[in-house]
Amino acid sequence: MLKYIFVTGGVLSSLGKGITAASLGALLEARGFKVRLRKFEPYLNVDPGTMSPYQHGEVFVTEDGAETDLDLGHYERFTSLPTRRSDAISTGQIYAHVIANERRGDYLGATVQVVPHITDAIKNFIQADLEEDLDFLICEIGGTVGDIEGLPFLEAIRQFALDKGRGQTLFIHLTLVPYIKSAGEIKTKPSQHSVKELQSMGIQPDILICRSEESIPEDARQKLAQFCNIKPQCVIEATDQRSIYEVPLALHNQGLDYQVCSYFGVPVVPAPNLEPWVCLQKAILEPKGDVRIAVVGKYTDHKDAYKSLGESLLHAAIGNELKLDLAWIDSEKLQDINDLQGFDGILVPGGYGDRGIEGKIQAIQFARENNVPFMGICLGMQLTVIEAARNLLGLKTANSTEFEKTDEPVVLMLSDLQDAENMGGTMRLGAYTCHLTKGSKAHEAYGSDVISERHRHRYEVNSAYQERLEKVGLKFVGICDKGQLPEMVEYQDHPWFVAMQFHPEFKSRPLTPHPIFLAFIKAAYQTRVEAKRRAG
């Protein structure tokens, strides 16, 4: 029988509900169970696709083309199952669904209300599109308990637990247990009040996970158990870790997966197979070298805007037994190109709009002319083509129609390309297959003739310029099999210079780093080794 786990958060935001839910999913998978994870967002936006990266962080894209919260990226990185469109629900989607039903007359003239119509819709979404052989569904409720936006979700999961029975549902509440340095004490009162707020809504947490900078003393644990009406062994300490990939092991050592299994009456033996996570932790803590990478982007002041990208570079560094030294460089503020000296590799990521574009183009030119390993993603590939058209073909007005009207449109909106007339819409979202040229660096990295990667963009490289660009060295080595659109370009006389239209960062995992990132980091490190050899 499918078991449901609901993860809520209290006291303040950014405690790590997503990492906690993902880590629990990893632990349950390590015990042989099949797990799915879902995120319920209280905001009224239908999805984060139009939200500013500075407010919401990156938009994670699923295989089936949904624009979702970045926590779904955590779910995929910690577990084996890819997320789907049905794994991300927002208040906006719920209300749009209910209003559409009302306009259609589905409610037969009834007054439409939060209870039961909104809460019923939420309960239906909880159970939608689930596999028959699923063992656990973990649902993370976004926001903080007490926020007005999250009330319908809390009411819905209260009702859901009543409908299913407490033996089939479990509530985990994540709170903050602050350490007051001047007093030298751990304080439990914020957690007590958070649980009290949750109890006032009819929800009694079964497990309390306490984020803290310091280890929680036994007397504080007993106090939390007593005043929060929770068994002492279900008060789980979650202290800060050096890496998020140490969290599954830390929570396992605190007994989280054991308590979850015990609650549901499922076997707690044999112990979970955590050897891959142990080996990963060892690789993180015992690197055999280091590599310096510069990411030249436009949202660098808010690291969550490039969350998957940063994690993918880390995965690849770990996979190469290296420590990653990552520098985030604001392309809008890049004045002196010599600021890029000393890096082993340069990466230009995706983005929208014309702000900071010239700085990115300068970085691309620097990498090309100085034989610095380079990786361009999405907009990074489009700017690679613009840089080549301007500086190698001599087309000084070459540009993207996203930025300005130009008589040399080397990048066009998808809907303006004849080859793309059957692609549908004005944006490519989700997975598309790509055919690689044998003998290319891209083909060597993937070890395959055909790959599948996720996209999120509405502008494409204009293939009408392909022949001229290839004559000056920029080879088109990847083509989308639908629409014959350029997907990957590279300079084959360069140590390693590869750009791609898709977002490979969405498919990288700590236990299975993405091959294109592995190849990039390997090339960057080899450049570092060679530079040291020449110097001494």
KOLVO-311885 format. One record per residue (C-alpha): residue number from 1; residue in three letters; z, y, x. Coordinates in steps of 0.5 Angstrom, whole numbers, plus 2048, in hexadecimal, padded with zeros to 3 digits. Example, Ala and Ser with C-alpha at 12.3 -4.5 7.8 and 13.67 -1.06 7.14 Angstrom:
   n res  up north east
   1 Ala 810   7F7  819
   2 Ser 80E   7FE  81B
This chain:
   n res  up north east
   1 Met 800   800  800
   2 Leu 7FE   807  803
   3 Lys 804   80B  805
   4 Tyr 804   813  805
   5 Ile 808   817  80A
   6 Phe 808   81F  809
   7 Val 80A   823  80E
   8 Thr 80D   82A  80D
   9 Gly 80F   830  811
  10 Gly 815   835  811
  11 Val 818   83B  814
  12 Leu 812   83D  817
  13 Ser 80A   83C  819
  14 Ser 807   839  81F
  15 Leu 80D   833  820
  16 Gly 807   82E  821
  17 Lys 807   82A  81A
  18 Gly 7FF   829  81C
  19 Ile 801   826  823
  20 Thr 807   822  81F
  21 Ala 803   81F  81A
  22 Ala 7FE   81D  81F
  23 Ser 803   81A  823
  24 Leu 806   816  81E
  25 Gly 7FF   814  81C
  26 Ala 7FE   811  823
  27 Leu 804   80E  823
  28 Leu 803   80A  81D
  29 Glu 7FC   808  81F
  30 Ala 7FF   805  826
  31 Arg 803   801  821
  32 Gly 7FC   7FE  81E
  33 Phe 7FC   802  818
  34 Lys 7F6   806  815
  35 Val 7F8   80D  814
  36 Arg 7F4   814  811
  37 Leu 7F7   81B  811
  38 Arg 7F6   821  80D
  39 Lys 7F7   828  80D
  40 Phe 7F9   82C  807
  41 Glu 7F8   834  808
  42 Pro 7FB   839  804
  43 Tyr 7F6   83F  805
  44 Leu 7F2   841  800
  45 Asn 7EB   840  804
  46 Val 7E7   83A  802
  47 Asp 7E7   838  809
  48 Pro 7E8   83C  810
  49 Gly 7E0   83D  811
  50 Thr 7E0   844  810
  51 Met 7E7   845  813
  52 Ser 7E8   849  81A
  53 Pro 7EA   845  820
  54 Tyr 7EF   84A  821
  55 Gln 7F3   848  81B
  56 His 7F2   841  81A
  57 Gly 7F0   83E  821
  58 Glu 7EA   83A  821
  59 Val 7E6   837  81C
  60 Phe 7E5   82F  81D
  61 Val 7DF   82C  81A
  62 Thr 7DF   825  817
  63 Glu 7DA   81F  818
  64 Asp 7D8   821  811
  65 Gly 7D7   828  812
  66 Ala 7DD   82B  80F
  67 Glu 7E0   831  812
  68 Thr 7E8   830  813
  69 Asp 7EF   832  816
  70 Leu 7F0   831  81D
  71 Asp 7F5   82B  81B
  72 Leu 7F0   827  81A
  73 Gly 7EE   827  821
  74 His 7F5   825  823
  75 Tyr 7F4   81F  81E
  76 Glu 7EE   81C  821
  77 Arg 7F0   81D  828
  78 Phe 7F6   819  827
  79 Thr 7F3   814  822
  80 Ser 7ED   810  822
  81 Leu 7EA   811  81B
  82 Pro 7E6   817  81A
  83 Thr 7E8   81C  815
  84 Arg 7E4   81E  80F
  85 Arg 7E2   824  80A
  86 Ser 7E8   821  805
  87 Asp 7ED   821  80B
  88 Ala 7EE   829  80A
  89 Ile 7F0   82C  804
  90 Ser 7F1   834  803
  91 Thr 7F4   837  7FD
  92 Gly 7ED   83B  7FC
  93 Gln 7EA   834  7FB
  94 Ile 7EF   832  7F6
  95 Tyr 7EF   838  7F2
  96 Ala 7E7   838  7F2
  97 His 7E7   831  7F0
  98 Val 7EC   832  7EA
  99 Ile 7E8   839  7E8
 100 Ala 7E1   835  7E8
 101 Asn 7E5   830  7E4
 102 Glu 7E7   835  7DF
 103 Arg 7E0   838  7DE
 104 Arg 7DD   832  7DD
 105 Gly 7E2   831  7D7
 106 Asp 7E6   82A  7DA
 107 Tyr 7EC   82D  7D8
 108 Leu 7EA   82D  7D1
 109 Gly 7ED   834  7D0
 110 Ala 7F4   833  7D3
 111 Thr 7F7   839  7D6
 112 Val 7F6   837  7DE
 113 Gln 7FC   838  7E2
 114 Val 7FF   836  7E9
 115 Val 803   831  7E6
 116 Pro 800   82C  7E4
 117 His 7F8   82E  7E6
 118 Ile 7F9   830  7ED
 119 Thr 7FE   82B  7EF
 120 Asp 7FA   825  7EB
 121 Ala 7F4   828  7EF
 122 Ile 7F8   827  7F6
 123 Lys 7FB   820  7F4
 124 Asn 7F4   81E  7F3
 125 Phe 7F1   821  7F9
 126 Ile 7F7   81D  7FD
 127 Gln 7F4   817  7FB
 128 Ala 7ED   818  7FB
 129 Asp 7E8   815  7FF
 130 Leu 7ED   810  803
 131 Glu 7EB   809  806
 132 Glu 7EE   803  802
 133 Asp 7F1   800  808
 134 Leu 7F4   806  80A
 135 Asp 7FC   805  80C
 136 Phe 7FE   80C  80D
 137 Leu 7FC   813  80A
 138 Ile 7FF   819  80E
 139 Cys 7FF   820  80B
 140 Glu 801   826  80E
 141 Ile 802   82C  80A
 142 Gly 801   832  80D
 143 Gly 805   838  80D
 144 Thr 80C   839  80D
 145 Val 811   837  808
 146 Gly 813   83D  804
 147 Asp 80C   840  804
 148 Ile 80A   842  7FD
 149 Glu 803   83F  7FF
 150 Gly 805   838  800
 151 Leu 809   837  7FA
 152 Pro 804   833  7F6
 153 Phe 803   82E  7FB
 154 Leu 80A   82D  7FC
 155 Glu 80B   82C  7F4
 156 Ala 805   827  7F4
 157 Ile 808   823  7FA
 158 Arg 80E   823  7F6
 159 Gln 80B   820  7F0
 160 Phe 807   81C  7F4
 161 Ala 80D   818  7F7
 162 Leu 810   818  7F0
 163 Asp 809   814  7EE
 164 Lys 809   810  7F3
 165 Gly 810   80E  7F4
 166 Arg 814   810  7FB
 167 Gly 813   809  7FE
 168 Gln 80B   80B  7FE
 169 Thr 80C   812  801
 170 Leu 810   815  806
 171 Phe 812   81D  808
 172 Ile 812   81F  80F
 173 His 815   826  810
 174 Leu 814   82A  817
 175 Thr 819   830  818
 176 Leu 81B   834  81E
 177 Val 822   833  822
 178 Pro 822   839  826
 179 Tyr 826   839  82C
 180 Ile 82A   840  82D
 181 Lys 82A   841  834
 182 Ser 830   847  834
 183 Ala 834   842  830
 184 Gly 832   83C  834
 185 Glu 832   838  82D
 186 Ile 82D   834  829
 187 Lys 82D   837  822
 188 Thr 82B   833  81C
 189 Lys 82C   838  816
 190 Pro 824   83A  816
 191 Ser 823   832  815
 192 Gln 828   832  80F
 193 His 825   837  80B
 194 Ser 81E   835  80C
 195 Val 820   82E  809
 196 Lys 824   831  804
 197 Glu 81E   835  802
 198 Leu 81A   82F  802
 199 Gln 820   82B  7FE
 200 Ser 81F   831  7F9
 201 Met 818   82F  7F7
 202 Gly 81A   828  7F6
 203 Ile 818   825  7FC
 204 Gln 81D   821  801
 205 Pro 81B   820  808
 206 Asp 81C   819  80A
 207 Ile 81B   81B  812
 208 Leu 81C   822  815
 209 Ile 818   823  81C
 210 Cys 81C   829  81F
 211 Arg 818   82D  824
 212 Ser 81C   830  82A
 213 Glu 81C   832  831
 214 Glu 822   82E  833
 215 Ser 825   827  831
 216 Ile 829   827  82B
 217 Pro 830   825  82C
 218 Glu 833   81F  828
 219 Asp 838   824  824
 220 Ala 832   828  822
 221 Arg 82E   822  820
 222 Gln 833   820  81B
 223 Lys 834   827  818
 224 Leu 82D   827  816
 225 Ala 82D   820  813
 226 Gln 833   822  80F
 227 Phe 831   828  80D
 228 Cys 82A   826  80C
 229 Asn 82B   820  808
 230 Ile 828   81C  80D
 231 Lys 82A   815  811
 232 Pro 82C   817  818
 233 Gln 826   812  81B
 234 Cys 821   816  817
 235 Val 823   81D  81B
 236 Ile 81D   81D  820
 237 Glu 81E   821  826
 238 Ala 817   824  828
 239 Thr 818   828  82F
 240 Asp 812   82C  832
 241 Gln 80E   828  836
 242 Arg 809   829  83C
 243 Ser 803   827  839
 244 Ile 802   826  831
 245 Tyr 800   81F  833
 246 Glu 807   81D  835
 247 Val 809   81E  82E
 248 Pro 807   817  82B
 249 Leu 80B   814  831
 250 Ala 811   819  830
 251 Leu 811   818  828
 252 His 811   810  829
 253 Asn 817   811  82E
 254 Gln 81B   814  829
 255 Gly 819   80F  824
 256 Leu 814   812  81F
 257 Asp 810   80D  81E
 258 Tyr 815   808  81D
 259 Gln 819   80C  818
 260 Val 812   80D  814
 261 Cys 811   805  814
 262 Ser 818   804  812
 263 Tyr 818   808  80C
 264 Phe 812   805  809
 265 Gly 814   7FE  80B
 266 Val 80E   7FC  810
 267 Pro 80F   7F8  816
 268 Val 812   7FC  81C
 269 Val 810   7F7  821
 270 Pro 80C   7F6  825
 271 Ala 80D   7FC  828
 272 Pro 807   801  828
 273 Asn 802   801  82E
 274 Leu 803   807  831
 275 Glu 800   805  838
 276 Pro 7FA   80A  838
 277 Trp 7FF   810  836
 278 Val 803   80E  83C
 279 Cys 7FD   80E  841
 280 Leu 7FB   814  83E
 281 Gln 801   817  83F
 282 Lys 801   815  846
 283 Ala 7FA   818  848
 284 Ile 7FD   81E  845
 285 Leu 803   81E  84A
 286 Glu 7FF   81B  850
 287 Pro 7F9   81F  851
 288 Lys 7F5   81D  858
 289 Gly 7F2   824  858
 290 Asp 7F1   82B  854
 291 Val 7EB   82E  851
 292 Arg 7EA   836  84F
 293 Ile 7E6   837  849
 294 Ala 7E4   83E  846
 295 Val 7E3   83E  83F
 296 Val 7DF   845  83D
 297 Gly 7E0   846  836
 298 Lys 7E1   84C  831
 299 Tyr 7E7   849  82D
 300 Thr 7EB   848  834
 301 Asp 7F1   84C  831
 302 His 7F3   846  82C
 303 Lys 7F2   83F  82F
 304 Asp 7F3   83C  829
 305 Ala 7EC   83F  828
 306 Tyr 7E9   83A  82D
 307 Lys 7EE   834  82C
 308 Ser 7EA   82E  82C
 309 Leu 7E6   831  832
 310 Gly 7EC   832  836
 311 Glu 7EF   82B  834
 312 Ser 7E8   828  836
 313 Leu 7E8   82B  83D
 314 Leu 7EF   828  83E
 315 His 7ED   821  83B
 316 Ala 7E7   821  840
 317 Ala 7EC   824  846
 318 Ile 7F0   81E  845
 319 Gly 7EB   819  844
 320 Asn 7E9   81B  84B
 321 Glu 7F0   81B  84E
 322 Leu 7F0   822  84F
 323 Lys 7F5   828  84D
 324 Leu 7F1   82E  849
 325 Asp 7F2   835  84B
 326 Leu 7EF   839  845
 327 Ala 7ED   840  845
 328 Trp 7EB   843  83E
 329 Ile 7E7   849  840
 330 Asp 7E5   84F  83A
 331 Ser 7DE   850  83B
 332 Glu 7DE   856  838
 333 Lys 7E3   859  83D
 334 Leu 7DF   855  843
 335 Gln 7DD   85B  847
 336 Asp 7DC   858  84E
 337 Ile 7D8   852  84F
 338 Asn 7DC   850  855
 339 Asp 7E2   84F  851
 340 Leu 7DF   848  850
 341 Gln 7DF   846  857
 342 Gly 7E3   841  859
 343 Phe 7E3   83D  853
 344 Asp 7E0   835  853
 345 Gly 7DD   836  84C
 346 Ile 7DB   83B  847
 347 Leu 7DA   839  83F
 348 Val 7D8   83E  83A
 349 Pro 7DA   83C  833
 350 Gly 7D7   83D  82C
 351 Gly 7D9   843  828
 352 Tyr 7D6   848  823
 353 Gly 7D3   84F  823
 354 Asp 7D1   854  829
 355 Arg 7D8   856  82C
 356 Gly 7D8   854  833
 357 Ile 7D1   851  834
 358 Glu 7CF   854  83A
 359 Gly 7D5   852  83E
 360 Lys 7D4   84B  83C
 361 Ile 7CC   84B  83E
 362 Gln 7CF   84E  845
 363 Ala 7D3   848  846
 364 Ile 7CE   843  844
 365 Gln 7C9   847  849
 366 Phe 7CF   847  84E
 367 Ala 7D0   83F  84D
 368 Arg 7C8   83E  84E
 369 Glu 7C7   842  854
 370 Asn 7CD   840  858
 371 Asn 7CD   838  856
 372 Val 7D3   838  853
 373 Pro 7D4   833  84E
 374 Phe 7D3   835  847
 375 Met 7D3   833  840
 376 Gly 7D1   837  839
 377 Ile 7D3   835  832
 378 Cys 7CF   838  82C
 379 Leu 7CF   83F  82D
 380 Gly 7CF   83D  835
 381 Met 7C9   83A  834
 382 Gln 7C5   83F  830
 383 Leu 7C8   844  836
 384 Thr 7C5   83F  83B
 385 Val 7BE   840  838
 386 Ile 7BF   847  837
 387 Glu 7C1   848  83F
 388 Ala 7BB   844  841
 389 Ala 7B6   848  83D
 390 Arg 7B8   84E  83F
 391 Asn 7BA   84D  847
 392 Leu 7B5   847  848
 393 Leu 7AF   849  843
 394 Gly 7B0   850  844
 395 Leu 7B0   851  83C
 396 Lys 7B5   857  83D
 397 Thr 7B6   857  835
 398 Ala 7B7   850  834
 399 Asn 7BD   84F  82F
 400 Ser 7C0   84C  829
 401 Thr 7BE   84F  822
 402 Glu 7C6   84E  821
 403 Phe 7C7   854  825
 404 Glu 7C1   858  824
 405 Lys 7B9   859  822
 406 Thr 7B5   857  828
 407 Asp 7AE   855  82A
 408 Glu 7B0   84F  82E
 409 Pro 7B5   84B  829
 410 Val 7B6   845  82E
 411 Val 7BC   844  829
 412 Leu 7BB   844  821
 413 Met 7BF   843  81B
 414 Leu 7BE   83C  819
 415 Ser 7BA   83E  812
 416 Asp 7B5   842  816
 417 Leu 7B3   83B  81A
 418 Gln 7AD   837  817
 419 Asp 7AF   831  81A
 420 Ala 7B6   832  816
 421 Glu 7B3   833  80F
 422 Asn 7B6   82C  80D
 423 Met 7BD   82D  810
 424 Gly 7C0   830  80A
 425 Gly 7C4   837  80A
 426 Thr 7C5   83C  80F
 427 Met 7CA   838  813
 428 Arg 7CA   831  817
 429 Leu 7D1   82E  816
 430 Gly 7D3   827  818
 431 Ala 7D0   821  81B
 432 Tyr 7C9   821  81E
 433 Thr 7C5   81C  822
 434 Cys 7C2   81F  829
 435 His 7BD   81B  82D
 436 Leu 7BE   81C  835
 437 Thr 7B9   81C  83A
 438 Lys 7BA   816  83F
 439 Gly 7BC   819  846
 440 Ser 7BF   81F  844
 441 Lys 7C6   821  846
 442 Ala 7C8   820  83E
 443 His 7C5   819  83E
 444 Glu 7C9   817  844
 445 Ala 7CF   81A  841
 446 Tyr 7CF   817  83A
 447 Gly 7CB   810  83D
 448 Ser 7C7   810  836
 449 Asp 7C0   812  834
 450 Val 7C3   814  82D
 451 Ile 7CA   818  82B
 452 Ser 7CD   81B  825
 453 Glu 7D1   821  826
 454 Arg 7D4   826  821
 455 His 7D1   82D  820
 456 Arg 7D3   834  81D
 457 His 7CE   839  81D
 458 Arg 7C9   83D  81A
 459 Tyr 7C4   83F  820
 460 Glu 7C0   83B  824
 461 Val 7BC   83B  82A
 462 Asn 7B4   83D  829
 463 Ser 7B0   837  82B
 464 Ala 7AA   83B  82C
 465 Tyr 7AD   83E  832
 466 Gln 7AE   836  835
 467 Glu 7A8   836  839
 468 Arg 7A9   83C  83D
 469 Leu 7B0   83B  83E
 470 Glu 7AF   834  841
 471 Lys 7AA   837  846
 472 Val 7B0   83B  849
 473 Gly 7B4   835  849
 474 Leu 7B8   835  843
 475 Lys 7B7   82E  840
 476 Phe 7B8   82D  839
 477 Val 7BB   826  839
 478 Gly 7BE   825  832
 479 Ile 7BA   825  82C
 480 Cys 7BD   824  825
 481 Asp 7B9   81F  821
 482 Lys 7BA   823  81A
 483 Gly 7B6   829  81B
 484 Gln 7B4   828  822
 485 Leu 7B9   82E  824
 486 Pro 7BB   82F  82C
 487 Glu 7C2   82C  82D
 488 Met 7C3   82C  834
 489 Val 7C0   82F  83A
 490 Glu 7C1   82F  842
 491 Tyr 7BF   831  849
 492 Gln 7BE   82B  84C
 493 Asp 7BD   82E  853
 494 His 7C5   830  852
 495 Pro 7CB   82C  854
 496 Trp 7CD   82C  84D
 497 Phe 7CA   831  848
 498 Val 7CA   82E  840
 499 Ala 7CA   832  83A
 500 Met 7CB   82F  833
 501 Gln 7CA   832  82C
 502 Phe 7CF   82D  829
 503 His 7D7   82D  82A
 504 Pro 7D9   827  82E
 505 Glu 7E0   829  82E
 506 Phe 7E1   827  827
 507 Lys 7E0   81F  829
 508 Ser 7E4   81F  82F
 509 Arg 7EB   81B  830
 510 Pro 7F0   81B  835
 511 Leu 7F0   813  835
 512 Thr 7E8   814  835
 513 Pro 7E6   81A  838
 514 His 7DF   81D  836
 515 Pro 7D9   81B  83B
 516 Ile 7D6   822  83C
 517 Phe 7DD   825  83E
 518 Leu 7DE   81F  842
 519 Ala 7D8   820  846
 520 Phe 7D9   828  846
 521 Ile 7E0   827  849
 522 Lys 7DD   822  84E
 523 Ala 7D8   827  850
 524 Ala 7DD   82D  851
 525 Tyr 7E2   829  855
 526 Gln 7DC   826  85A
 527 Thr 7DA   82D  85B
 528 Arg 7E1   82F  85D
 529 Val 7E1   829  862
 530 Glu 7DB   82B  865
 531 Ala 7DD   832  865
 532 Lys 7E3   830  869
 533 Arg 7DF   82C  86D
 534 Arg 7DB   831  86F
 535 Ala 7E1   836  871
 536 Gly 7E4   832  875
